[in-house]
Amino acid sequence: MSNDVVNTKVNLTFADSVELMRNLPAYRFAYWFAMFITPLITFLSYLSLRKENEILAETPSQLTELNNEGAILMSISGLFFVVIIHFVMKAMPGALAKKIYKTQMNKGQTQLQVGFNKRKRTFFFGPNQKEYLSHAKLFVFSTSNNFLFYYGRSPRAVKFFLPKKGTEAHERSVKEIIEALRKEENVSIVEK
């Protein structure tokens, strides 16, 4: 191999798979969208309920009472739904990671060979060593344990990780890859 190519092997672990799924751009968007839209729907439901209360109420005091009851009911139900959605969305990366991890283990793939061609600015990995350009669609996140790579923001984006800790050769390879990526103007590395 030439000096332009950096190779390393990555052990696939469940914890790293969870971290990879938790930071997936599509998942993060879905989480914040759900957390924003739920209170909004609750508020719009309350406004709709107020209009119905105007039709049902016979006196102003009865209207006030119905509106207060509606506000309490919608606040409690809105909070309930936000909490439920939060816990469901927080459990989702673990479930997705478990599925991916089991699939890889069933195939007997406990390690991933990752290569980076510094001259061509391409990653290659997987059983078929398919090449992926480092370009604007590449998102790199740095966490305390890993560098997480995503090609695109979709749920089916090509994704992989490089642990920060490992053998001396592995750490040197990761450092070379990250330094080469930092020099690119269209790839940013976001600290998490």
C-alpha positions in Angstrom: 0.0 0.0 0.0 1.2 3.5 -0.7 1.6 6.3 1.8 -1.6 7.9 0.5 -3.7 5.1 2.0 -4.4 4.8 5.7 -6.0 1.6 7.0 -7.4 0.5 10.3 -9.6 -2.2 11.7 -12.6 -1.3 14.0 -14.1 -3.7 16.4 -17.9 -3.5 16.2 -19.5 -3.1 19.7 -23.0 -2.6 20.7 -22.2 0.6 22.7 -20.6 2.2 19.7 -23.5 1.1 17.5 -25.9 2.9 19.9 -23.8 6.0 19.9 -23.8 5.9 16.0 -27.6 5.7 15.8 -28.2 8.3 18.6 -26.2 10.9 16.7 -27.7 10.1 13.2 -28.9 13.4 11.8 -32.2 12.0 10.7 -32.9 10.7 14.2 -31.9 14.0 15.9 -34.2 15.9 13.5 -37.1 13.4 14.2 -36.6 13.8 18.0 -36.7 17.6 18.0 -39.5 17.7 15.5 -41.6 15.4 17.7 -40.7 17.3 20.8 -41.8 20.6 19.1 -44.9 19.4 17.3 -46.5 17.6 20.3 -47.0 20.8 22.4 -48.0 22.7 19.2 -50.8 20.1 18.5 -51.9 20.2 22.1 -52.1 24.0 22.0 -54.1 24.0 18.7 -56.4 21.4 20.2 -57.0 23.7 23.2 -57.8 26.6 20.8 -60.3 24.3 19.0 -61.8 23.3 22.4 -62.3 26.9 23.3 -64.4 27.5 20.2 -66.5 24.4 21.1 -66.9 25.7 24.7 -68.3 29.0 23.4 -71.1 27.0 21.7 -71.8 24.8 24.7 -71.6 27.5 27.5 -74.8 29.2 28.5 -73.2 31.8 30.8 -69.9 33.6 30.9 -69.0 31.9 34.2 -69.7 28.5 32.7 -67.5 29.5 29.7 -64.7 30.4 32.0 -65.0 27.1 33.9 -65.0 25.1 30.7 -62.0 26.9 29.4 -60.1 26.4 32.7 -60.9 22.7 32.7 -59.9 22.5 29.0 -56.6 24.2 29.8 -55.8 21.8 32.7 -56.8 18.8 30.6 -54.7 19.9 27.6 -51.7 20.7 29.8 -51.8 17.3 31.5 -52.3 15.4 28.2 -49.7 17.5 26.4 -47.1 16.8 29.2 -48.1 13.1 29.2 -47.5 12.9 25.4 -44.2 14.8 25.5 -42.9 12.4 28.2 -44.1 9.3 26.3 -42.6 10.5 23.0 -39.3 11.5 24.8 -38.9 8.0 26.2 -39.9 6.2 23.0 -37.5 8.4 21.0 -34.7 7.8 23.5 -35.2 4.0 23.3 -35.3 4.0 19.5 -31.5 4.3 18.8 -30.9 1.3 21.1 -33.5 -0.8 19.3 -32.1 0.2 15.9 -28.5 -0.4 17.1 -29.4 -3.8 18.5 -30.9 -4.8 15.1 -27.8 -3.6 13.2 -25.4 -5.2 15.7 -27.2 -8.6 15.6 -27.2 -8.5 11.8 -23.5 -7.9 11.7 -22.8 -10.6 14.3 -25.0 -13.1 12.5 -22.9 -12.5 9.4 -19.7 -13.0 11.4 -18.5 -9.5 10.9 -17.0 -8.5 14.3 -14.6 -6.0 12.7 -14.8 -3.4 10.0 -11.8 -2.6 7.8 -11.8 1.1 7.1 -9.4 2.8 4.7 -8.9 6.4 3.6 -7.1 7.5 0.5 -5.6 10.9 1.3 -4.8 11.7 -2.3 -8.3 10.9 -3.7 -10.1 11.9 -0.5 -12.1 8.7 -0.4 -13.1 6.3 2.3 -13.4 2.6 1.5 -14.8 0.0 3.8 -17.1 -2.9 4.1 -16.9 -6.4 2.5 -16.9 -4.9 -1.0 -14.5 -2.0 -0.2 -16.8 0.5 -1.9 -15.4 4.0 -2.1 -17.1 7.1 -0.7 -15.9 10.6 -1.4 -15.3 13.0 1.4 -17.6 15.9 0.3 -20.3 18.2 1.5 -22.6 15.3 2.3 -20.2 13.9 4.8 -21.0 14.8 8.4 -18.4 14.1 11.0 -19.2 14.2 14.7 -16.6 13.9 17.5 -17.8 12.4 20.7 -15.8 11.4 23.8 -15.2 7.9 22.5 -15.6 8.0 18.7 -15.5 9.9 15.5 -18.9 9.3 13.8 -19.2 9.5 10.0 -22.5 9.9 8.1 -23.0 10.3 4.4 -26.1 12.4 4.2 -28.9 13.1 6.6 -31.3 10.4 5.7 -32.2 7.4 8.0 -30.5 5.1 5.5 -27.3 7.2 5.3 -24.1 5.2 5.0 -22.6 5.5 8.5 -19.6 4.2 10.4 -17.4 5.1 13.4 -13.7 5.3 14.2 -12.9 4.8 18.0 -10.5 7.4 19.4 -8.9 4.8 21.6 -7.2 1.6 20.5 -3.7 0.3 19.6 -1.0 2.8 18.9 -1.2 2.1 15.1 -5.0 2.5 15.2 -4.8 5.9 17.0 -2.1 7.1 14.5 -4.3 6.0 11.6 -7.4 7.8 13.0 -5.3 10.9 13.7 -4.0 10.9 10.0 -7.6 10.6 8.7 -9.0 13.4 10.9 -6.1 15.7 10.1 -6.7 15.1 6.3 -10.4 15.8 6.8 -9.8 19.0 8.8 -7.8 20.4 5.8 -10.9 20.0 3.5 -13.0 23.1 3.3 -16.3 21.4 2.7 -16.1 18.9 5.6 -16.5 20.1 9.2 -16.0 18.1 12.4 -18.6 18.9 15.0 -17.8 18.3 18.7 -20.6 16.6 20.6 
